Each structure stands twice: as structure tokens, then as C-alpha cells.
């Protein structure tokens, strides 16, 4: 079927949606591609075909997939398009799509598809405005599927679309009522949301449409490749420099919602500890102002709202990632501040852990590392801090206190400088390969620890989470390969084992450079990481020796959950002098941990939280009955209050500890059983974000907003928030401490007397 003329198609779309035209909010617009952009597009395609690591996986026959992916990018919840739209777009553009883009630089389908989306959204908004004038029935037994992104199709026809929207609008109004709004107030808030949606659509520019379309082509290759328009690339370059003031969070968009991608170590959000990756920001307000609903708002505008002057406050209304009820809202107030990079540095502590045998205690050190930071090669200032240097200092301080074992905590560490990962691994092994890097052509570069000294040779554990990625996975995997450490944590780490680089399009074509116009850029994957054993960290990540129950394993948030993620594979071993932990050592550690997981109250508490969350996650459809939802809300509140009380009781069993900081603490509120040791720091120069390894470069569609410490508790509870740092109930850390204590006791077995290297220790030929 051929497309109708644009004017007739627009009229038909309004009729199909059963909504007579009220007042068109969006003007008719045309979109044109400049000769410069057409040339840039051709170069972009050539770059992907010639330089991407996964180049052979994409052929001209792959390109029709871009049509549906582009539709999903604008309408991921399958609300505005009809399934007939998809059929017509594919019928009209699939044939010859690759040739038109690669040879002519033509991306007409992008503008045609977007124009239909814009008209559909405009017509639907008029329908919504009229429907909001009428009352809603919250007494029936209907339900709404809150996540429609998993559906394979859009509504079949106008009648189907209207039925979906009737349920959706009821769901939205009901959600506001459950957050203490009257129905009139709820309808007004929803109305403003769709008024704002139309305003945001009217602000969409040609470069944003072309950028999204070309990004969908890039992501045929893998999820970390993307295209920057000239304007976005300029923003990206600024973002990769040190941001002075903000909340310290990397933001991205999923469909129409703003999502926390990453909490930046040392920023106010990191210090506050309440915002988490995958939390959704639904509204933003300034101190003393009204909340502004940001659903559907452009990311750049959201970032501008969150940024601000140092010392000012921003109010964020969030839906937590682990919320089982989509109506759950929390308000977090954060004071914007300069990112305190000293707070992003490694920190340590010594815990006194009772042994199971005789009731005595083992002194177990902990070093927490939030990122693999290092000196800026472009800076002439000195000295500068590094992750490996800071960890070495802490090792010296902890060993001087006579620790029996050590835990290296890499949870939520998203990576950083590859060189620092290599240097840090070298603190625990004598020498040898740490990581292998493979190019498309099969060239393998082995990066070694060349320093034969061992800074810490005692029993060691590495604690990881689903958010441990890239450089963290290299360190954990290498130490596991060498049998140097027992790895504990979530069922696997993130699984990002690829390396990206950013190429400015003007650098590929002298003709583009001579125009003097700003050009875009492409971020593309060029290499993969492998461990010394030859196993890739891609997709599967690092699988711990001892897996601990975790709510993060219930949430889909690893590399394997991303579309077009590259596969796991292996290359030859690098012939390193080491082997995984022997079974006769690992087995008793594993059995002792399993026994504790089955018997200790804290694990029962953790499992009940996980089971409750999993059960609620599996409820795909949400009731639209107000009475039922209120009952459920009360049940959830009762459960959370009971769990909070139990958490506080269990926290009383925390092991006594002393904390070691590399910088003086801020007037700390230290728990009664703690002591803080703060050695005088050397002069320091802040690290900038420009040195972040390309392996963990920020996603292209994301934006950085850098900000401060929260001063208001969440909306639904009057209790004080859980203590930060080592004073909180940290079940995984407590178990890691016990496992290392077990390893210390095993090492005292007479069979290891005089052995070259007792369990989980390093052979040394030179001192630390």
C-alpha cells in the first residue's frame, strides 16, 4: 500500500483516533538535510563498515530493522503509532534503504516516520485533553500493563488504540490520587504533562531526528556505538571535562522518562547514597518552587533544570528502580555542589570479625574503591592522585595495624583508566599478564604487571556487584585467574568487555574540514577485553566463586540485557603463572558461606526482601481499582516498615571497625563503635573526566549533571535514613569479611606450615 499525501494522511490519522480536532498545538514543519550532513552521513556509514569491531555482522539486509528501531526510539511504549504504520514504513522504505543512506546520504524515512509520530501524538493529546474533562471509574476490574516495551506490536487499529489509552489515562490519574491528590488535582497534573509533551515535540529540531536515526544504524552493530550530531558532540566534549556544579549523576532517556545511568563517584548524589542507577526522575523543582513534570521533556532541558549555582537546592521526585508499585514516589532534596573528588578516592577500614572456632577476632581490612581514577596526562600540576597509588597507601596503613586479611570492595565501580586497573592488580601479584586486548583483525596485545614487588600478599577477597564493570571486571577476573582472591557478590558483574573510541567526522574527510562548519562524531566499538586465561569479560562478566543473594539479580540491568550486545568468546591463554583457587580450598569456604546463608537472620531478611520484590516484579499488569490499589499500598507500607525495623535491629550486630581516610573527614557523625583515622594528605590536583578510558566512556545519548548532599528524607517515612558508609547494614560486606576470616583460619592449618604460598596469598620474591 502506498502512502497517502501528507495532508490527507494527517486528516485520516485524526479520524482513526476518534478525536475531532480541537486546536492543533504543533505547526506543520519540513525537515531538510544539508549537503554537509549528507556528506557526513556517507562518511559515517563508511566508518562503521571499515572500523567497527562487529562490522561483519551488519549487511545491507540488516538495514530494514532500523525502521522499527527508529519507531521504538520515539514510541517505545507502543502508544502512538499503529501497527499499520510499521507495515507501511517497511513497505515503502525497506527496499533500497541501505543504498539511499550509504551512497546518497539520504535519510528521508527518518523525517517521514517522525512526522507521522508527531501528528499521532498531537491528535492523541487532543483526545487526552477532552477525556480529562470527564470523570474516571476506579471501581472496575480493569488493569494496565505498565511496561509495554516488551510487546511486539503497536495497537492494531484506532479502536484498539483508544482502549489502550483509556486504561493508560486511568492509570496515570489513579497514580496521582495514590500520591495524595484529589481527582481534580490529578487530572490537572496529567493535563499539564501532555501540554508539556506537545511543547517538547514542537522544540524537536532536524539534527535531533537525524541523530536518532543514525544512532539506530550504529546500534545495529552493538549497544555502545552511537552518532553525535554537531550540537550534541559539542555538549559531549564539555561533559567529558570536569563539571563544576551539579548533583553528580549521568542521566539518560528511556522512552519518555529520565533515568539515572550512573552515580558519579565523589558527587553529592554519591555522598547522599539515596539515588541509585536505574532510578527514574519524574519531576524537578527548585527550592520553594512547584515541581515540574519532566516526563517527555528533552534531556538537555532536564539537565539544565538540575544544574545550578553551588549551595542551591534541587528537589527530585523519583520512582526508585526497586519500587514494586509504579505509583511509588520519593522526594530527594540535594544541595548542588562542586564534585568533591577527594570523596571519590579509595577509603579503608579495619573490622574486628569474631571467628567461628574459638570466639576470638580476626582483624580484616576493607578497601573501597569507587572508580579507577588517575593523573591527567595533559596536566603539568603535580602530584596527582591515582587509584593504585591510593590503594597502596591504604594497604600500608592497614598492614601496619596488623590486619589478618583484606577485602577489596569494587561494588558499583563502573571502571575508569585501564592503566590503573593493571597497576592495581599488580599490588597483589608478583608480575604477569593482567588483561588482553583483541582487535577486529585478531591482533592481541597483552598488558602486563611489570613490577615484581607485591604490596599485599595476605588472604584477599574481591567483592563485586552487577554494577561492577569494565576495569573492575578486569581486576576481579585477573585476581580470580591467578587464584589470588576469592570473588564474592551478585551472580555476575555487568559484562562490559568492549572498548570504544570517538571519531570526529571532520577528521575523516578533508572536504568536511574545509567547510568550516561544525561536524558530528561517532562513538564506535573497536576492541574487546579478555582475561589472562583468554576468557572474555563481555556479556558474562566475572562469575563470583561465592554468589550471594541480591535484589540486583532480579532487575535486568547487565550487558546481556542490551540489544545487539556482542557475544562472549575466548582467545588463547596468555600463559600466566597462576591458576584458579584449588577446590580443596574453595569448597570449605563455599560450604561455610552456604551454611551462614541458610542459618543467619540477615540472609533470611535479605531473601524475604528479594522474594517480595520478585513477586511484585512479575505482576505485569497493575489494577485500576482504587480500593485494591490502596489496600496494596498499605500492605507495601506495612512490609517496608517491618523490614526497616528489622534492618535497624540487625545493624546492631555490625562488627566494630576503625575507618581510614586519605583526606580529613567532614565533621563526621561517627557511630559509637567506630573510630576514624585520617592521615594528613599530600597536596592534590583534582582529576578530570577527560582521562576516563574509552572502555567506560559515557553513552552518547546521556548527559552529565554534576550536584550535592541531600537534606530531606523520603516522602513516605518519618524515620531517619539508614547510616552511610560502613555504619549501615551491609550484608554482602559482612559475609565477605567472614569468608576472609575463614581463609585466615584455613591458612593456619599445619599442612600449610612452611608452604611457599598459603591459601589466597601471593608468592613473593621481593618486599612490598
N, C-alpha and C positions, 0 to 999 in steps of 0.2 A: 504494500500500500504506500502511495506517495504522500508526502506531507501536504497539508493544506496551506494556502498562503498565510503569512504570519497573522494578518489582521483577522481572517476567518478562524484560524486556529485558536487565537486568543478568545474570540467570542464563544467558540464551541467549548473551550475549557471552562468558561464560566457557567454555561448551561449544564455541563456534565456534573459540576459540583453543586448543582441545585441551589445556587445562590445568586439572585438578581443583583446586578451591580449597584453598590451603594455610593461609594466615592473612591475612585482609583487613587491609591496612595503612591503608586510607582509610575514614573513617567516612562513613555516609550523611549528606548535607547538603542543605539547601534554601537557595535564594537569593531574596531579596526586594528589590524596588526601592521606595525611599521615595517619598512624594508629592513631596518636594523634588526628587529626582533625576528623576522623571517630568516635572516642570515644566522642569527644566534641559535634558532631552533635547529637548523641543519647541522650546525657545529655540535650542538648538544647531543643529537642522535648519533653523530659520528663518534663522539667521545664515549658514550655508553657502549657502543658496539666494539670499540677498539681497546678500551681501557678497563672496563668493569670486570671484576673477578668472575662474575657469573655470566659472562657475555654469551656463552653458547646456549644458555637455557632460554634465551629470548630470540624469537624469529619473527618475520613479518606476520606469520599466522597467529602470533600472540596478541597483536595489537587490538583486535576487536574487544578483548577483555577490558581495555581502557575505557570503553564507553560505559559499561556498567559500573566500573570502579569510580568513574567520574560522577556518575549519578549518585552513588553511595556517599561520595565525599560531601555532597551538598545535602543529601537526604538519607542519612544513614539509618534513621528510624522508620523509613518506608512509610512516610506520611503524606507527601505532596505529589510525587509522580504517580501515575497509574502504570500497571503492567503493560498496557498497550503502548505507552510512551517508550518503554525499553524495546519492545518489538520493533517499533518504527525507527528508532535511532539506529538499531543494529542493521535493519534492512536498508536504511538509507546510506549509512556511513561505513559499514564493516569492509565492504569491498573497496580496495584502493586506499584504505586509511593510512597504511604504512607509507605508501608511495607519496601521497599528498603531504605528509608531515616531513619525511626524510628528504625528499627531493625538492619540494616547493616551499617548505616551511609554513604550510597552511594548516591551521587548526580551527577551521570553521565549525566543526562539530562541537567544540567547547562552548562557543558563543550561542549556538542554536540550542544546545541542551540547557545551558544556564538560563536562556531567555524563557524557555518553557517552564523551568523551575520557578523563575521569578514570577511569571504570570500565575502559576498554580498557587504559589504562596500568597500572592496578593488576593486572589479570589478566595482562598481559604480564610485569610484574615477577615475579609468582609463577612464571611459566613460565621466566623467566631464572634465578631462584634455583635451580630444580630442574635446569635444564640445566647450570648451572655445577658441579653435583656430579659430572658425568660428564666423561671426557676428551675432547679435541678432536683431530681428524685434520688435521695440517698437511702432509700428503704428497700430497693430491689436486691436481686441476687446476681447482678452482672459483675464482671471483673474486667481488668485491663492488663494486658501484657506490657510491663514497663520497659522491657528491653526488646524492641522489635528488630534490632540489628541482625539477629540470627535468622530472621525469616528470609526465605529465598526469593520471595516476590513482593511486589508492591500491590496495593489494592487492585482487584480485578476490574472494577468499574466505579462509576460515580456513587451508586448505592452502597457498595462495599466501603468506599472511602468515607462517606457520610457516617456510616455505622461506627467505623474506627474512630472518627473524630468526636462523635457523641460520647463514646467511652473515655477518650483521652481528655476531653474538656471536663467531664465529670471528675475524673481522676485528679486533674490539676486544681479544680476548685475545692475538692474534698481535702487535698493535701494542705491547702491554706487554712481550711477550717480546723484541721487537726493541729495546726500551729496557732490556735487561739485567735482566729479571725472570725468575724461574723460572715454569713454567706454574702452579704452585700460588699463587705471589705474584700473578701476572697475574689469575687467576680471582678472587682475594680483592679486588684493586683494582677489578675490574669489578663485583663484587657490591656493594661499598660505593657505587659510582656509582649503582646502581639503588636502593639503600636511601635514598640522599640524594635521588634523584628523587622517591620516594614522600613523603619528609618535606617536600620543597618543594611538592609538589602539595597536601599537607594544609594548608599555610600560605596557599594562594591565597585571597584574600578577594573578596567580592562586587564591590567597587569596581574591582578589577583586571580582572575579567571584563567588566564593563560598559565600562570604559575601553578595553579592547582591541577590543570590538565597535564602539564609536562611532568609534574611530580608523580602523577599516576603512571606515566610511562616509566619514569625512573624506578618506581616501586614494582614494576614487573620483574625487575632484577633482584631486589631484596628490600627489606623494610627500612633500611638505614640510608638508602640513597634518595636524593631529592633535588629539586631545582629551586634556585632562588631567583626571583625577579630582581631587577636592578635596585628597586627600593628596599626589598627585603634583605638583599645582600648587604646593603649599606647599614641597615639595622643590625644585621648579624655581626658585622665587623665591630660595631660599637659594643654589642652584647658580649663578645668574646674578650673585651678589655675589662678591667676591673670596674664594676659598678659601684658607685659610692654610697647610694642610699636606696633602701628598699626593704623587702621582707626576707630576701634570700631564698627564693623559690623559682624553679624552672617551670613555666606554665605552658600548657598545650591545649589543643581543642580536640574533643571527641564529639562528632556531630555538632550540636549547637552548644555544648557545655564546656566550661573551662575546667581543666583537670590539672592537679599538681603532678608534674612529671618527676620532679626531683627536689629534695630539700638540700640547699647548698650549705656545705659544712661551714660553720662559723657565723652564719647569718642569724638574724633574730628569730626566724622560724625554727631553725635548728636548735637554738638555745631554749626556745619555748617548749619544744618537744610534743606539741599537740597536732600540728599539721603533719600529715603523712602522705607519701606518694599515693596517687590514685584518688585522694580526696577530691570532691568536686566543689568549686566555688560557685555559689548560686547568686549571691548579691554582695555588693560592696558599698560601704558608706563611710563618709569622713566623720570625724569626731563631732557630734552634735547634729549631724545631718541625717536625712532619711535614707534607708537602704535603696540602692539602685539595682534592680534585677538585671543580671548580665547574661542571662540565657539568650543565645543568638547574637550576642554582641561580638564585634570584631576583636581579635586577640590584642591587637595594638592598642585599642581603646581601653581594654581591661587593664593592661599593663600600666597605661598612663594613670588610671584611677588608683592603682595600688601603690605606685611610686609616689614620692612626695618629699617634703623637707624633713631633715633629721629632727627627731624628737616629736613629730606629729604622729597621731594615731590613725590607724585604718581598721575598720570593722569588717570582718569577713563572715558571711553566712555560708556555712559549708554543709555538704552531705558527706559524712565520713565514708571512706571506702569500705569499711567493715560494717556499715549500717545495714541491718536486715530489713528495715522498713524504709521505703523510698521517701516517706514523708519526714524522716528524721532530719532535724536541723540543729546545728550548733553554731553559736556565735563566738568567734575568737577575735579578740582585740589585740593588735600588735603595734608596738611603737616602732616607727621607721627609724633605722639607724644605719650607720656605716657598718659594713660587714666586718666583724671582729675576727680577723684571720688568726689571731692567737688562739681563739676558741676553736678553730678548725685544726689545731695541732694535736698531735698524739698526747694522750694523758695516761696515767697509770695508777695502780693501787696495789696494795698487798692485803689479801684476805686470810683470815685465820680459819681454816677448814678442819672441823673435827674428823678424825679418821674413824673408820668403822670398827677397827680391830680393838683398840685399847682406849679410845676416848681422848687420845692426845690430839694435838692440832698440827696441821701442815701449813706452812706459810706459802701461799700460792699467789704469784704476781699476775696482774692483768694489765695489758697494754691495749688501749682502744685507739684505733686509727680510722678517722672518718674519710680520708682521701689520700691519694698518692701525690702529694704536692712536692714542689722542688723549686730551685732558683730559676729566675727568669734569665735566659741566656742573653737577652738584649739589654739587661741592666748592668750598669757599671758599679752600682752600690754593693757594698759587702759589709758584713756577711749576710747570707740569706739562709732561711730555714729550708730543710728538706725532710720528707717523711722518714727516710732511712736514718738520717742524722739524729732526728728527734727520738726515734725508737732506740737507737744506740745509746743515747744519753739516759733514757729511762731504764734500759737494761742495766746499765752501770749502777744507777741508783738503787734498783730493786735487788740486784745481786749483792750489792754492798750491805743490804739489810738481811741477807742470808735466806733468800727465797728457796723453796724446795722444788718448785716447778713454775711454769708460766703459761698463761692463756693469751694468745694474740686474737683480739676481737676485731673481725673485719665485717661484721654485720652492717648492712646498709651502705657499705663503701662501694660507690659506683665506679671507681677506677681513678685514672689520672696518668701520670707520667710512667711510661713503660720502663724507663731507665731506673726509676725509683723502685719499681716492683722487683727488678733484678737486684739492685743493691740491697734491698730489704731482705730478700730471700738469702742473700749471701751472709747476712748476720747470723744465720742458723745452720749453714752448711759450710764445709771446708772449701769447696770450689766445684765448678762443673756447670753443665747446661741448666738454664732456668726456663727458657721459652724458645720455641722455634717459630719462625715466621715464613709462610709459604706464599709465593706469588702465583698468578694465573699460569705462568709458564712452567711451574714446578720448581723454580729456584727456591732453595731452603736456606735461610740464614739462621744460625744457631747463636743465641745470645747467652753468654756465659757469665757466671760469677768468677772473676779472675783473682779475687782476694782470698788467699788460703787461710786467713785468720777466721776464727769463729767467735762471735761476740757473746753468744749464749749457747751453751752446749747441753743444758739440762733438759728434763722432761718438758714437752711442749704440746699444746693443743691449739688448733685454729678454729674459731667459732665463726660460722658463716650464716647467711640468710638468703632468701630468694632475691634480695636486692643487692647482694654482693656480686659485682660484675667486672668484667674486663680485667684490669690489673689485679683486682682482688682474687679473681679466679686463677690467674697465673700463679700468684704466690701460694694460695691454698693447694692448688693442684701439684705444683712443683714439690712442696714440702711433703705432700702425700706420696708422690712418686718416690722420693728419697727415703720414705719410711721415717722421716724426721719428726712428724707430728701426727697426732690423731685429729681428724677433722670431724667436727660436730655441727649440727644445725638443721635447717629445713631440708626437705627431701632432695633438693639440689640448689645450686646457685643459679644466677639469672640465665647464663648460657650465651652471653655475647662474646663471641670469639672472632670478630671481624674488625678490620682496620679501615677507616675512611680517610679520605683527603678531600679538600675543597679546591676546585679549579675555577678561576675567573675566566669567563668566556672570552674576554678581550685578549687573554694570553694565548688563545688557540688560533686567532685569526688576526693578522695584521690589518686587514681591511676594517675589522670591527674597531681595533685600537685607533685607527686613523680618523674615525668618525668623530672622536672626542666625546661621544655620548656615553653615559653610564651603561654598563652591561651587567647581566646577571652572572650567576655562578652555579656550579653543580657540585654537590657532595656525593661522592660515589665510593663504593667499597672496592678496595684494591688488593687486600691481603687477608689471610686467616692466621689465627694463633693456634699453636699446638704445644702440648706439654713435653717435657723431656722424653716421656715414654712414646710419643708420637700420637697420642690421643688428642683430638681437637677439644677445645673448650666450647665450641659453637654448639648451640641448641641444647645439648645435655648438661652443660655446665660441669661443675665438680660435684660428684655424689659423695656425701659425707660417709665416714666409716661408721658413725653412730648417728642415726636420724632421730630427731626429737619432734614430738607433736607440735604442729604450728598452724595457726589460723591462716598464715600466708600461703600455705599449700592448698587452701580451699579457693583462694582467689586466683583467677587466671591472669598472670602478670609476668610470665617468663618469656624468653625469646621464642620458645616453641609456640606461643600463643599469637605470634605476629604473622601476618600473611607473607608468603614468599620468603620466609626465613631460610637461610642457607642450611644445607644438611650437615650432619655430623659425619666426620670421616677420620681416617688415620693416615699417618705417614710413617716412615721408618723411625725407629728409636734413635735417639742421639747418643746412645752408648754412655750413659751416665753411671757413675759408681754409686749405686743405691738400689733399693727395692722396697716395695710396699711393706707395711708392718706385718711381721710374721703372725700367722693365725694363732699360735700359742700365746702371743702377747695380746693381740686384738680381742680374741674370744673372751677371756676373763673380763676385760674392760667392758665389752659389749654386754655380757651377761649381767654384770653388776649394775650397769646402767638400766637394762631392761627390768631388773628386779625393782629398782627405785621407781622407774616409771609406772610400774604396776602397783606399788605399795604406798608411795608418798602422797600426802594430801595435795601438794601443789600440782602434781600431774593430774590428779582427779579433777581439780579446779580447772586446769587448762583444757582437759578433754571435754568437760561439760560446756565450756565456752565455745569450743570448736564445734561440738555436735549441735549446739543450739544455732550457731551461725550457719553451719552447713545445711541444716534442715530449712532454715528460712531462705537461704540462697536458692534452694531447689524449688521453692514456691515461685514459679514463673509468673503466675497471674495474681494480681492484687485485687481484693474485694473492693467494690464501690459502695458497700453498705456502711453508713456512718456508724451505726451501733456496733457492728462487728469490728470495724477498724478501731473504735475507741476501746473495745474490750482487749483487742490485740495490743494496742498501745499501752494499756495498763499492765498487761501481762509482761510486756517487754520491760517496762519501767521497774516492775517488781523483781524481775530476774536480774536486771542490771544492778539494782540496789543491793540485792543479796550477794551478787558477785563482788561488788565493790567492798562490802563489809568483810567478805571472806578474804579478799585480796589484802585489805589492811591488816587482818589478823595474821595472815601468812607472812606478811612483810616483817612482822616482829621476829621471825626466825632468821632474818638475814644474818649472814656471817659478819662479824666485826671486821672493819677494814681501816686502812690508812690510805689517803689519796696523795698522789704525787703529780704535781703540775709543773709545766715548763715555764709558766708565766704566773704572776701573782693572781690569786682569785679575787673576784669582786665581792667584797663584804658578804661572804657566803653564809647561808643558813645551813650549818652543818649538823647532821643528826648526832644524837648523843653518843653513839658508839663509833664516831668517825673522827679522824684527825687528818688535816690537810698539810702536806709538805710542799712548799713552793720555793725551789731554789731560785736564786737571782738569775734572770735571763740575760743572755748576751744581747748586744744591740741587734735589732732585727729590721728587715725590709719586707713589707707585705708582698705576697705572691700575687701575680695577676693571672687572669683566666686564659691569657693567650698561650700559656705553656701547656694547656691541657692536651694530652695525647690525642691524636686523631681517632684512636680506637674508642674514645669515650666522648667525642665531640657532641655538642648539643644537637638534638634533632632539628631539622631545618624549619619545621612548622612551629617550633616552640619559640618562646621569648623569655628573656630573663628579667625578673623583677627582684632587686636586691633590697630587705627590710628588718624589725627589732623584737623586743621581748614582749610577750603578751601579759596583760594585767587584768584580764577578766575571765572568770571561769565559764564553762559552757552553760548554755541556756537552761538545760533540763535538770541540773543538780545544784544543790547549795553546798556540797562538800568541797573541801579543798582538793585541787588536782593532785594526782599521785606525785611524790617527790621525784626530782630529776636525777639523772646520773646513777651512781652506784647505790643510792638510798632507796630506789624503787624496787618493787618486786620483779626480779629478772630471773625467771625460772630457767631459761636456757643458760645464762651465765652461771647460776648456782650449780647446775648439773655439770657444766664444763669444769668448774673448779673441783668438783668431786671426782671426775674422771681423771684429772691430772693427779689428784691426791692418791687415787688408786694406782696410777702408774708409778708414782714415787714408792709406794709400798711394795709393788711387784719388783721394782729395781733393788729392793733390799734383800730379795731372795738370795740365799747363799750360792745358787747356781750362777749368779752374775758377778760374784766376787772376782775381781781381777779381770773381768771381761773388758775387751777393748772399748765397747760401747754398749752400756746397759740399755734397756728399752726406752725408745723415744729420746735418745740422746745422740749427740754428734761425736764422731771421732775427731780428735784434734791433734795437729802436729805443731801448731803454734798457738800462743796465747791470744786472748781477746784483747 
